[in-house]
Amino acid sequence: MAGTLYLCATPIGNLGDMTPRVVETLREVDVVAAEDTRNSLKLMTHFDIHTPMTSYHEYNKVEKAKQLVEQLLEGKDVALVTDAGTPAISDPGEVLVKLCQENGIRVTSLPGACACITALTLSGLGTRRFCFEGFLPTEKKEKNVILEELMQESRTIVLYEAPHRLKRTLLELLEALGNRRVTLCRELTKRFESVLPTTLEGALRLYEAEEPKGEFVLVLEGKSLEEKKKEEIASWEGLSVEEHLAYYEENGMGPKSAMKAVARDRGVGKREIYQQIHPKG
C-alpha cells in the first residue's frame, strides 16, 4: 500500500506559528523533503524532530520527485516543507504533487502560514477577489506579457519580490499600470514586520532614498470596474454599429446575441442598436 505525501506549512518568520499537527507529522513520517536542509535543520532542531531529511528544490525537482514517488509507492510517508510558508505555492512542490496524483498516491495538506494570505489581510485593499502572481518572470519578454495582462486585472494583485529587485519591479509596475495604490508588506510575522499602505510612486520615492531590506509581498489594487467599463466603451467608439456587429458575428455569434453584445458594449438598449441598423423609411 502506497504512503502519503504531507504538504506541511512552516512559519514564515515567527516560530510560534508552527502548528502541533505539523510537528507531530514531521516526527512520524519516514522522510522530510526540504527546500534547503540547512534552514529546515534549524526548525527541526527547535522542535526536537529527528526524522531523516533529503533535499528537494528548484534545481532537482524533476529527478528528485521521481525518487520520492518511488519511496511513496513502496509505502513510505513523506513530508514536504519549503523554506517558509506553504509548499507548492510559488514553489517546486507543485511538480511533486502532480506526479503523486498521476501515480494514485494520496496527497494531503496541513495548513498554516502563507505570506500571500497574511499580506492580503493586512493590506487594506479588497480581499473578496484577488489573484496571486508570485514572482514576476525574470525574462523580459515573458514579464511584458504578464504586465500586459495585469493592466486589465480588476482583482487585487499579490506579488512576491526580493529586496534587490524591488525598485525595478515597482518602476515596471508604475510604467505598465499607472500610479495604483499598493501595500508593501515586509518581514511578515518577524520582529521588524512593517506594513506600508502607499502608491507605486510613493514606494519608489521611499526606496530611492533608502535601500530596501527583507523579503517583500506587494498587494496592488486592481483596475476599478468603472474605469475598465469606460475603456471598453471607448474602444468601440471608432467602429460603426455595423462594424461592431460584424466583429461578433465573425467570431461565431448569432445576430441576436451579437446585437445584445453590441448594446452592452455601448451602454445602450438593444432597441436603439436595432433602429440604427434598420432605420425607418
N, C-alpha and C positions, 0 to 999 in steps of 0.2 A: 504494500500500500504506500502511495506517494506521500511525502511530507508536505508541510505547509510553508509558504513564504509569508513572513510577517513584515509589513511595512511599518517601521517604528519611528514615530516622530520624536525628535530630541530637542532640547532647549535651543532657542536662537540667541541666548545670552545668559539669562538667569537660570541657574541650575534648579531653582525651586519649581520650575515649570515642568520638570520631568514627572511623568505620571507613574504611579505604583504599578500599573498594568504593564507598562513598557519595561520597567526594571525587572519585574517577575519574568516576562517573556525573554528578555536578553539573558537571564540566568538559565532558563530552561531549554533554549534551542541548542542545536548541535554546533552551529557556527554563526558568527555575526559577520556579514559582508559590509565593510565600511568604506566610505569615500576616501578617507585618509586615516589609516590605522593609528597614526601618531596622535591625531586630535581625539579620535574615539577612545584611545587608551586612557587619556586623562578622565574622560567621562566614566568609563568602565571602572577605573580605579576609585573614583569618588564614590561610586555606588557599590563598591565591593563586588564587582561582576568579573568572573574569571573565565568566561566562555572563549574558546579559540576564535581568532579573527582572521579574515582574509580581505585583501583589498579589492574593491570594485569601484572603478572611477571612469571618467570620460575616455581615457586612452586604452582601457582594456575591456570596455563594456560588452563588446560582441563576443569575444572568446571566453571571457570570464562568465558571462551569462550562460553559455553552453555548459561550462563546467559545473556551475551552481545547479542548473536544471538536472544534470546527471545525478548529483547528490540528492536532490529532492526526489527524483524518480526512484532512488534507492531507499527512500523512506526517511531521510534526514530532514529536520526542520531548520530553516534558515531565516535569520532576521536581517533585514536591510536597514542600514542607517546612513544618513547623509551627514555632512559636517555640522549642519544646523537646520532644524525645521523638519518638514515632512518630505520623505523620499518620493521621487518620481515627479515632483513639481519643479520644473526648470532644472532637471536632474537626470543623469543616465539611468536611473531606476526604471524609467518607462520601458526601456529595452527589455529588461529582465521580466517585468510584469507581462509584457506582450508574449514573450517566449513561454512563460509559465502557462498562460491561457491557451496557447497553441498546443501545449502538451498535456492539457487537462489537469494541471496542478492547482490546488487551492491557494488563492491569494487573499489575505485579509489585511485591513489597515487599522493600526492602533492610533487614533487621532491625538493631536497635541498641538504644539506650537507651529505656526506658519506665518512667516513675515508678511506675506501678501495680505492676509485677512487682518492681521494685527494693525498694519498700517492703514488699511481701508477704514477700519472702525475709528481710527484716531484722526482721520483726515478732515472731517467736517464737510466733505463733499458727498454727493449722492451715493448711497450704498445699495439701492434696490436693484440697479442694473450696472454691472461693471464687466470689464474684460481684462484679462491678465496677459501681458506681453513678455514678461520676464526680462531678460537682457536683449536689447536691440542687436541685430546681427552686426558683426564687425566688417563684413564685406559690403562695400559701398552700394553696389547695385541692388543687392538684396535688402539692405537697410532702406534705400529710397522707396522700394516697393511697399515696405511696411509703413513708412511715414506717410506715403500717399493714401494708404488705407485708413490710417489714423486721422487724417484730415477730415474725413466724413463720419468718424465714430461719435455717436451721441452718448454712449455709455461712459461712465467713469473709467479711466485707464490706469492700470497699475504696472509700473516698470521697476526693475532692479537695476542698480548701477554701482560700479566700483568708484572709489574716490578719484582715481587718476583719470577717469573718463567722464566725470560728471559735467564739467564745464562744456566740453564738446557736445555732449548729449543735450544739455539744456539749450545750447545755441541752435542745434539742429531742430529741436522741437519748436523753438520760437520761430525759426525761419519757415518751417513747414505748416505749423498750426496757428501761428499768431500768439498774441500775449494772453494765454489762458491762465486761469487760476491753477495753482499747484501746491500740494503739501509735501514738504520734504521730511521724511522720517529717517532718523539716523541712529544707529546703535540701539535698536529696539530691545527693550527689557534689560539693558545693561545700565551701569551706574550713570553714564553720561548720555542717556537717551535724550533725544531732542525731537520735537515735532514743530515744524515751521510752516504755517499757512502763509503763502505769498503768491506771487505771479512768476511766470518764467523770466520776465525782465528783472524783477526784484531779486530772484535767486541768482541770476547772472551777476548783478551788481554786487551782491554779497560775496560771491566766491571769486570775483575779480580782486576783491580787497583782502581775502584770506583764503588759504588753501583748504579745500575740503578734506575731512578726515573721517574714517569709518565707512561702513557699508550703508548704502542708501536705498530706500524704497521711495519712488516718486509716485504720488497719486495725483492724477491730472484730470481736470474736468473735461467732459466730452463736449462736442458741439451741441448747442441748445437746439431742441427740436424746432423751435420757431425760426432760428437762423437757417437751419437745414431746409425747412419748407420754403423760405424766401428764396434761397439759392436755387431750389428745384424749379420754382415758378419762373425765376429769371432765366433759367437755362432754356426754357421753351419759348421765350418771347421772340427769339429770332426766327422761329418757324411759323409758317401759316398753319391754320387749323387742319387743312388738307394734308400738309407735310407731317404734322404731328400724328394724325390718324394713320397715315401710311407707315410711319415708323413702327407702330404697334402691330399693324396688320402684317407687315413684312416679318415680324418676329413671332407670328403664329396666332395672334389674337383674332377672334371673330369680330365683325363690325360693331355689334352691340357692346362687347367687352372693351374694344378699342375706344369707342365713344365715351364710355364710363371712365376709362383711364385718363383720357384727354381732359375731360371735365374736372376730374380730381386734380390733375397736374396744374390746371389753370385757375383752380379755385372758383369754378362756376358750376351751374347746373347743367345736366345733360341736355335739357331742352334748348338752352342757349347754343350749345355746340351744334345740335341738330338744325336749328334755324340758320346758323351761319353756313352750313354746307348744303342746305335745301332752302334757299331764300324763296319767299313767295313771289310769283309772277315777276 
